[in-house]
Amino acid sequence: MRKLGVFTALTFAAGLLAGCSGNAETTELSEEKLVVGVTSGPHEQIMEVVSEVAKEDGLEIELKVFTDYVLPNTALSEGDLDVNSYQHKPFLEAFNEDHGTTLVPGATTILNPMGVYSNEYDSIEKLPKGSTFGLPNDPTNGARALFILEEAGIITLKEGTEETASVFDVEENPQELEFIELEAAQIPKQLSELDAAAINTNWAIEAGLNTLEDSILLESSDSPYVNHIVVREENKDDAVLEKLNAAYQSDKVKAFIEEEFDGSVLPIW
């Protein structure tokens, strides 16, 4: 069994946050143009198609692409974005609580089922005792990964901690997995140094992994971690969002998702 090397999490959040201009005051969103934040990968690809549909209805979408999960919410709360589209509700709720923000979910978009991957083992049951297991280091996705392991009977979590679980809530770990918490975007790059890891679909696809074919364990399709379009609370009823929602939940976008991602990303409408 391989030993885990030294991991260096490349976190540029502090510098990037310093560069955000922000707007102290926000007003009703423009009905002609929206600045939309997405994470790179599937969310970016899908929103590019959404922008084509929206343009036919007179709405221009300017995309801002991010490579982490925190900055799109920070930029939205500070007024540098009008909308973002990349996150599920548990993550949003945790962000609001931690940062004192009042961002709200709008229309549902997609489900990116989280998978467990390994370069060496073709089944979760084949992981030997003491295996190193990579987890996202943000609380909600870390909890999500642990819950997947619990559903598969690999670990047992303290009762009632499923949506908030951390490695400290693991009650039973018969395989003695060694949990390594890493920045979600970095996990695919570190997979060769781990025995297995839980990877969010967008980062898996970006790394060339096929969710259905390459994962050794996959999140169930009835997961609560459905993604949403997110806005500032004061803009939740702005008329332009109806245009955005209609463009996103259109037949053209649904067909693109089903063809492009072949079941790795699921449209939820």
C-alpha positions in Angstrom: 0.0 0.0 0.0 1.4 3.4 -0.9 2.2 6.1 1.6 0.7 9.5 1.2 3.1 12.2 0.1 3.2 15.8 1.2 0.1 17.6 -0.1 0.2 21.3 -0.8 -3.2 22.8 -1.1 -3.1 25.7 -3.6 -5.4 28.2 -2.1 -5.4 31.6 -3.6 -8.6 32.8 -2.0 -7.0 35.5 0.2 -5.4 37.2 -2.7 -8.4 36.9 -5.0 -10.7 38.2 -2.3 -8.5 41.2 -1.9 -9.0 41.9 -5.6 -12.8 41.8 -5.5 -14.2 45.3 -5.9 -17.7 44.6 -4.5 -20.7 46.9 -4.4 -22.1 48.0 -1.1 -25.5 48.7 -2.7 -27.4 46.4 -5.0 -30.4 47.2 -7.1 -32.9 45.4 -9.3 -31.1 43.2 -11.9 -31.0 44.3 -15.5 -33.5 42.6 -17.8 -31.0 42.8 -20.7 -27.8 41.3 -19.1 -26.8 39.1 -16.2 -23.3 38.4 -15.0 -23.3 34.8 -13.9 -20.7 33.0 -11.9 -20.0 29.3 -12.5 -17.3 26.8 -11.7 -15.2 25.4 -14.5 -16.4 22.1 -16.1 -20.0 21.0 -16.5 -21.5 24.2 -14.9 -19.5 26.3 -17.3 -20.4 24.2 -20.3 -24.1 24.1 -19.5 -24.3 27.8 -18.9 -22.8 28.5 -22.3 -25.7 26.6 -23.8 -28.1 28.5 -21.5 -26.7 31.8 -22.7 -27.5 30.8 -26.3 -31.1 30.1 -25.4 -31.4 33.2 -23.3 -30.0 35.4 -26.1 -33.0 34.3 -28.3 -35.2 35.9 -25.5 -33.2 39.1 -25.5 -31.1 38.3 -22.4 -27.3 38.5 -22.6 -25.3 36.4 -20.1 -21.7 37.2 -19.3 -19.9 34.3 -17.7 -17.3 34.5 -14.9 -15.6 31.2 -14.3 -14.1 30.2 -11.0 -12.0 27.2 -9.8 -13.1 27.0 -6.2 -16.4 26.9 -4.3 -16.0 29.9 -2.1 -15.3 32.8 -4.4 -18.5 32.6 -6.5 -20.5 33.2 -3.4 -18.3 35.9 -2.1 -18.4 37.7 -5.5 -22.2 37.3 -5.5 -22.7 38.7 -2.1 -20.4 41.7 -2.8 -22.2 42.5 -6.0 -19.6 41.4 -8.5 -22.0 38.8 -9.9 -25.8 38.9 -10.4 -26.3 35.2 -10.1 -24.2 32.0 -9.7 -24.9 28.5 -10.6 -22.8 25.7 -9.2 -23.9 24.7 -5.7 -26.3 22.6 -3.7 -28.5 23.8 -0.9 -26.5 22.3 2.0 -23.4 24.1 0.8 -25.3 27.4 0.4 -26.8 27.2 3.9 -23.4 26.5 5.4 -21.8 29.4 3.5 -24.5 31.8 4.7 -24.1 30.7 8.3 -20.3 31.0 8.2 -20.2 34.3 6.3 -23.3 36.1 7.5 -24.7 36.4 4.0 -28.3 36.0 2.8 -27.9 34.3 -0.6 -31.0 32.3 -1.6 -31.6 29.3 -3.9 -33.8 29.7 -7.0 -34.6 27.2 -9.7 -33.1 23.7 -9.5 -30.6 22.8 -12.2 -28.6 19.6 -12.1 -27.4 16.8 -9.9 -23.7 15.9 -10.1 -23.6 12.5 -8.3 -20.4 12.3 -6.2 -18.3 9.3 -6.9 -15.4 7.4 -5.2 -12.5 6.7 -7.5 -9.3 4.7 -7.2 -6.3 4.1 -9.6 -5.5 0.8 -8.0 -8.8 -0.9 -6.8 -11.8 -1.7 -8.9 -14.2 -2.1 -6.0 -14.8 -0.3 -2.7 -14.8 -3.7 -1.0 -11.2 -4.4 -2.1 -9.7 -1.4 -0.2 -7.4 -3.0 2.3 -7.2 -2.0 6.0 -5.5 1.3 6.6 -6.1 2.7 3.1 -5.7 6.4 2.5 -9.0 8.0 1.5 -9.3 11.6 0.2 -12.2 13.8 1.2 -13.1 17.3 0.1 -12.1 19.7 2.9 -15.2 21.9 2.8 -17.8 20.8 5.4 -20.7 20.0 3.2 -18.9 18.0 0.6 -16.9 16.3 3.2 -20.1 15.3 5.0 -21.6 14.2 1.7 -18.6 11.9 1.0 -18.8 10.3 4.5 -22.5 9.7 4.0 -21.9 7.9 0.8 -19.5 5.6 2.6 -22.0 5.1 5.4 -24.7 4.2 2.8 -22.4 1.6 1.4 -21.7 0.1 4.8 -18.1 1.1 4.9 -18.3 3.3 8.0 -20.9 4.3 10.6 -21.5 7.9 11.6 -22.9 9.3 14.8 -26.6 9.3 14.7 -28.1 12.5 13.3 -24.9 13.9 11.8 -25.4 12.8 8.2 -25.5 16.4 6.7 -22.9 17.9 9.0 -20.6 15.0 9.6 -16.8 15.4 9.8 -14.1 12.7 10.3 -14.6 13.2 14.0 -18.2 11.8 13.7 -17.1 8.5 12.3 -18.1 6.0 15.0 -17.2 2.7 13.3 -14.4 2.4 10.7 -13.6 -1.4 10.5 -11.3 -0.9 7.5 -9.4 1.7 9.5 -9.5 4.1 6.6 -7.1 7.1 7.0 -9.1 10.1 5.9 -7.1 12.9 4.2 -8.9 16.2 3.8 -8.0 18.1 0.6 -9.2 21.0 -1.5 -11.9 19.5 -3.7 -10.3 20.7 -7.0 -7.0 19.2 -6.0 -8.2 15.7 -5.2 -8.1 14.3 -8.8 -4.4 15.5 -9.1 -3.6 13.7 -5.9 -5.5 10.5 -6.7 -2.3 8.6 -7.6 -1.0 9.2 -4.1 -4.2 7.9 -2.4 -5.8 4.5 -2.3 -9.2 6.0 -3.1 -11.0 9.4 -2.9 -14.4 11.0 -3.2 -14.5 13.5 -6.0 -17.2 15.9 -7.1 -18.4 15.3 -10.6 -17.2 18.6 -12.1 -13.6 18.0 -11.0 -13.8 14.3 -12.0 -15.0 15.2 -15.5 -12.3 17.9 -15.8 -9.7 15.3 -14.9 -11.0 13.0 -17.6 -12.8 10.6 -15.3 -16.2 9.1 -16.4 -18.5 9.2 -13.4 -20.5 6.0 -14.4 -17.6 4.0 -15.8 -14.7 4.9 -13.6 -16.2 5.3 -10.1 -16.0 2.4 -7.7 -18.9 3.8 -5.7 -21.5 6.3 -6.7 -24.0 8.5 -4.9 -27.6 7.4 -5.2 -29.9 9.3 -7.6 -32.2 10.4 -4.8 -29.5 12.6 -3.3 -30.5 15.8 -1.6 -27.5 17.6 -3.1 -29.3 19.0 -6.1 -27.8 22.2 -7.5 -29.6 25.6 -7.7 -29.3 29.0 -9.4 -28.5 31.3 -6.5 -29.1 35.1 -6.1 -29.0 37.7 -3.4 -32.1 37.8 -1.3 -33.1 41.3 -2.5 -33.1 40.1 -6.1 -35.0 36.8 -5.7 -38.2 38.2 -7.2 -36.6 40.1 -10.1 -38.4 39.5 -13.4 -35.2 38.7 -15.3 -34.7 35.5 -13.3 -37.8 34.0 -15.0 -36.0 34.4 -18.3 -32.9 32.8 -16.9 -34.8 29.9 -15.3 -36.8 29.3 -18.5 -33.6 29.3 -20.6 -31.9 26.9 -18.2 -34.8 24.5 -17.9 -35.3 24.4 -21.7 -35.5 21.4 -24.0 -32.2 22.4 -25.7 -30.3 22.5 -22.5 -31.7 19.2 -21.2 -30.8 17.6 -24.5 -27.3 19.0 -24.3 -26.8 17.6 -20.8 -28.0 14.2 -21.6 -25.9 13.9 -24.7 -22.7 15.6 -23.5 -22.5 13.9 -20.0 -24.1 10.5 -20.7 -25.7 10.2 -17.3 -22.8 11.7 -15.3 -24.8 14.9 -14.9 -28.6 14.7 -14.4 -31.0 17.5 -15.3 -33.5 18.0 -12.4 -36.6 19.5 -14.0 
